[in-house]
Amino acid sequence: MTRSQITTRATDPETLGRYMDELSRLVAFPTEPGAAEAHAACLKHIAALMAAHGFVARWIEGDHPPTLLLSRVEGPDLPTVLGYGHADTVPAMEGRWSAGLTPWKLTEREGRLYGRGVADNKGQLLVNLTALRLVLETRGALGFNGHMLVEMGEEVGSPGLEAICAGLKDDLKADFVLASDGPRLAEDQPIVFLGARGAVTLRLTIRHRTGGRHSGNFGGLLRNPGTEMAHALSAIIGPQGECRVPGWTPDAVPDTTRVALAGIIPAGGEIDPGWGTPGLTPAERVFAWSAVEVLDFTCGSPERTVNAIPPEATAHIQLRHVVGLDADDIVPALRRHLDAEGFDYVAIDEPEARFPASATPPDHPLARFACASIERTTGTAPALLPSLGGSLPNHVFTDTLGLPAIWVPQSYPGCSQHAPDEHLPRAMIPGAIALMAGLYDDIGQAGRAGLGLA
């Protein structure tokens, strides 16, 4: 069986039909945050899917969401690949989906597959599991040792994942990590990304008194926390959306990164011209720079406005940052900046959770290997991004396990992940399975031949 026969089989209607049947079962598990029974049942189903193909399941218990490790070992002299995926989802948001759609039932409409987790991340995880099984069914072996780590806590910050990987460091020895999450640049443009920006969310508070004061009797006499918070936010974020906090942005975009990002249009082209840090391209702003966003800003009673000066104001801001920043100095840097700008009365709560930034170098040999394999399958070289604009637990693999990480996303910018009507275009699936089956087969062929991947 040749490689081309494997990738052709990946695009067969029979393969797509099996994929959709299995995705329907995965979507049916209501795996939103805190749904412990659904989490466990979903992982058991995934373990059963892979058991017939020689993957041994290991349940990792502890004070964290359920986690499953699937392993197939073929030989000590073969390369080892560590896969990763998550089958938990964001809340269902039932009642907010379009008429006739429901989060826990796979529904096809006008060429789109709808359901919670279809894009993030059940559907992408199933693409990779399907590709692995295709290689096994056609060649009888992978040609490498494979582990697949599936967690149920990614959507709440992956609690416990770092400790799990640290505790299983010997069991998770591998040559590299290969996983799928996040969106492509466009539906028909495969990409490889090598890391993830860090994320820190902070709550800012201004409080002057215990109750409101009449806006007529006290207006012009009392400090208004809402007005002050607006000015404090403008000291953090400039009028074009640029970050104004010293220490929150890198010194420059590396030349190798500029070259890699040349000509790339992020976010499916949904861009407001002139917004963001001046002097950077849109791709550099998302994949190679830091961004600060206001997530919410509240004062008074917006649900029922009253004629009163509010006693307090709160805002949540989020910093997405690339590698190279001093993570321990993020909060102190903001404190110093606000104090210097005259906003020493703004309280900053310590973040409850954060994702550190991490990345594999763009010139890593494994990145070239993956890109060459994808080009061999698709006929087009994929875009190579140094970092995803969003955040993932990539640091657990690069820092805790010390492994290079290669990410090949199988979604697209318009998939509505984390929103009602989450979906994937049906037409994307066969090509995605073929792409991953070709990549897995190339790794196996190199392993059988005793060739290094790096």
Order of alpha helices (4+ residues) and beta strands (2+ residues): alpha-alpha-alpha-beta-beta-beta-beta-beta-alpha-beta-alpha-beta-beta-beta-beta-beta-alpha-alpha-alpha-beta-beta-beta-alpha-beta-beta-beta-alpha-beta-beta-beta-alpha
